């Protein structure tokens, strides 16, 4: 077991392990997102949220000094 820890503490080996770990995690997230069409459509609808105007139901109030 101590040989594994010595192998893992070498920066070249740890870098390789972390790269593979991140790639597998990224792949699993993509698989989760796009595996269901219902989930995919729901998540795709969220992409325009920053561009939507959230003040549609609020009427702007005009200040008295704005007409000048």
C-alpha positions in Angstrom: 0.0 0.0 0.0 2.8 2.4 0.7 4.1 1.8 -2.9 0.9 3.2 -4.2 1.2 6.4 -2.1 4.8 6.8 -3.3 3.7 6.4 -6.9 0.8 8.9 -6.3 3.1 11.5 -4.7 5.2 11.7 -7.9 3.9 14.9 -9.7 3.9 13.2 -13.1 1.7 10.3 -11.9 -0.6 12.5 -9.9 -1.1 14.9 -12.9 -2.0 11.9 -15.1 -4.5 10.6 -12.5 -6.2 13.9 -12.0 -6.5 14.5 -15.8 -8.2 11.1 -16.2 -10.4 11.8 -13.2 -11.6 15.2 -14.6 -12.2 13.7 -18.1 -14.3 10.9 -16.6 -16.2 13.3 -14.5 -16.8 15.6 -17.4 -18.0 12.7 -19.6 -20.4 11.5 -16.9 -21.9 15.0 -16.5 -22.5 15.2 -20.3 -23.9 11.8 -20.3 -26.3 12.7 -17.5 -27.4 15.9 -19.1 -28.0 14.6 -22.6 -29.3 11.1 -21.7 -32.9 12.2 -21.3 -34.6 14.3 -23.9 -36.9 15.9 -21.3 -33.9 16.9 -19.1 -32.0 18.1 -22.2 -34.9 20.4 -23.3 -35.3 21.7 -19.8 -31.6 22.6 -19.4 -31.5 24.1 -22.9 -34.4 26.4 -22.0 -32.2 27.8 -19.2 -29.6 29.2 -21.5 -31.6 32.4 -22.2 -32.3 33.3 -18.6 -29.6 36.0 -18.4 -31.1 37.8 -21.5 -34.7 37.8 -20.2 -36.1 41.0 -18.8 -37.3 40.3 -15.3 -39.2 43.5 -14.9 -42.1 42.7 -17.3 -44.8 42.7 -14.7 -43.6 45.9 -13.0 -44.6 49.2 -14.5 -41.9 51.9 -14.3 -42.8 54.8 -12.1 -41.9 58.2 -13.3 -40.3 60.7 -10.9 -41.6 64.2 -10.8 -38.3 65.8 -11.8 -37.8 63.5 -14.9 -40.0 65.6 -17.2 -37.4 68.5 -17.3 
